Amino acid sequence: MEDFKILAINPGSTSTKIAVYFNTTPLFVKTIRHSTEELAGFDKITDQYSFRKEIIYQELKDAEVKLEDLKAIVGRGGIVKPIPSGVYEVNDALIRDLKHSQLGEHASNLGGLIAYDIARVLPNARAFIADPVVVDELCDYARVTGHPLLKKVSIFHALNQKAIAREHAKSIMRNYEDMNLIVVHLGGGISVGAHCKGKVIDVNNALDGDGPFSPERSGTLPAGELTKLCFSGKYTQKEVMKMILGGGGLAAHLGTNNAYDVEQKVIAGDEHYKLIFEAMAYHVAKQIGSMAPVLNGEVDGILITGGIAHSKLFVNLIIQRVFRIGPVYVYPGEDEMRALSMNGLMALRGELELKIYQ
């Protein structure tokens, strides 16, 4: 097989992760932290484009990475139109939607933009995005809510969920496309997806929608109470959205979005922290249970991944409620850089069919 060097770019709210791979081997991995002060001067996330791009160039220069050797730059996909899972070459339509953020602002919107800008000045490089957060493979039933004016939106940790599902299938010598899996991503947001024969046919909106509450998101809220709060005159729309996204969950209950710190308080015997910590696990387990009938009760495995999956205490609270649904496998952490590079490698080798964003 032909060899390739690939640059992966994953912009987050307060960090930019970059990695250079030679095929599947990491050559250089770096997490660039951005302070609140550095980001305070930007009104919109896309305004940070030049700032982050220049830092990436400097880090690659300092690491003596030869840009001309790169064959693909793979950016984390942003909030664009709902699209099927896969690898997309960055084109004018994708740049337009990433740049103008008409469908929503997210730091990952910068990934494809920066990837394209780097690739276009290199002799043999191509720019891709892979499995953005808006991957939409929902079945028709999942889209229907209790009111026709409100449609369910698919926003979740598609990149990590898909990568872990494929890795798990490979580890037991099966094909992802032949399996039924429930995949749980435990991070700043929490998503639980029903993977049916290679497609995520149902999943909670892990950004600003439904599902379990998480370290910084409120998840499903009582609709009537939320409506009253919205029209109470006490809060602006921006303030309510902050309660749902960024200031909800553990952050609202306990004043911190650090699940590790919360766990330490639980271990130390704090009863209030224990209640909230266990309630979060309870709601995750309940969401897993809701996905079993989506798969007609035929569950080949429950995969638990993401940063909080490092917590044995939290994971065990989930397992004790769901182990009867199907065998549970734990894959702590989220290797999104590897997932991005692997998608780029498979695209370059023709193992994945490139898709066109329109």
TAGI-V530568 format. One record per helix or strand. SS is the DSSP state (~ for helix, > for strand). FROM is the first residue (numbers start at 1). TO is the last residue. If there is no record, write none. Layout:
ss->SS from->FROM to->TO
ss->SS from->FROM to->TO
This chain:
ss->> from->5 to->11
ss->> from->15 to->22
ss->> from->25 to->33
ss->~ from->36 to->39
ss->~ from->45 to->62
ss->~ from->67 to->69
ss->> from->70 to->76
ss->> from->83 to->83
ss->> from->87 to->89
ss->~ from->92 to->100
ss->~ from->109 to->119
ss->> from->126 to->130
ss->> from->135 to->135
ss->~ from->140 to->143
ss->~ from->158 to->171
ss->~ from->176 to->178
ss->> from->180 to->186
ss->> from->190 to->196
ss->> from->199 to->203
ss->> from->217 to->217
ss->~ from->223 to->230
ss->~ from->237 to->244
ss->> from->245 to->245
ss->~ from->249 to->254
ss->~ from->259 to->267
ss->~ from->271 to->295
ss->> from->301 to->306
ss->~ from->307 to->310
ss->~ from->312 to->322
ss->> from->328 to->333
ss->~ from->336 to->348
ss->> from->355 to->355
